[in-house]
Amino acid sequence: MFFASVLLAAALLLAAVRLIPAQSAPPFRLRGFDLPGAVTAAAALLLAAYAVVRLEHGLDGWP
């Protein structure tokens, strides 16, 4: 069952590479690396992980 999701993800990646047109690089990109996007994605994942861990304790310790 695990490999079904891997194959589906690979098929979606190949379809995206072929179907999404290439665009010119925005001014914030450094050699193909989108710094503001990377920071935003990392912050979103950090907040999501914090929320999941915080849900274990409920409202304990909150005023």
C-alpha positions in Angstrom: 0.0 0.0 0.0 2.9 2.3 0.7 4.3 2.0 -2.8 1.0 3.0 -4.4 1.4 6.5 -2.9 5.0 6.6 -4.1 4.0 5.7 -7.6 1.2 8.2 -7.6 3.5 11.0 -6.4 6.0 10.1 -9.1 3.3 10.2 -11.7 2.1 13.6 -10.5 5.6 15.0 -10.5 6.2 13.9 -14.0 2.9 15.4 -15.1 3.7 18.7 -13.3 7.1 18.9 -15.0 5.6 18.4 -18.4 2.5 20.6 -18.0 3.5 23.6 -15.9 5.3 26.1 -18.1 8.6 27.6 -17.2 8.6 31.2 -16.0 11.2 33.8 -15.6 12.8 33.9 -12.2 11.6 36.5 -9.7 14.1 39.0 -8.3 14.3 37.1 -4.9 15.7 33.9 -6.4 19.3 33.1 -5.8 20.5 30.5 -8.4 17.1 28.8 -8.5 16.6 29.0 -4.8 13.5 30.9 -3.6 14.6 32.2 -0.2 11.3 33.9 0.9 9.4 30.8 -0.1 11.8 28.5 1.8 11.5 30.7 5.0 7.7 30.8 4.7 7.4 27.0 4.2 9.8 26.3 7.1 7.8 28.7 9.4 4.5 27.1 8.4 5.8 23.6 9.1 7.2 24.7 12.5 3.9 26.2 13.5 2.0 23.1 12.4 4.4 20.9 14.4 4.0 23.2 17.5 0.2 23.1 17.2 0.2 19.3 17.1 2.5 19.0 20.1 0.5 21.6 22.0 -2.8 19.7 21.4 -1.4 16.9 23.5 -1.6 19.1 26.6 -4.9 20.8 25.9 -5.2 24.1 27.7 -2.9 23.2 30.6 -0.8 26.2 31.6 -2.7 28.7 29.6 -4.1 31.7 31.6 
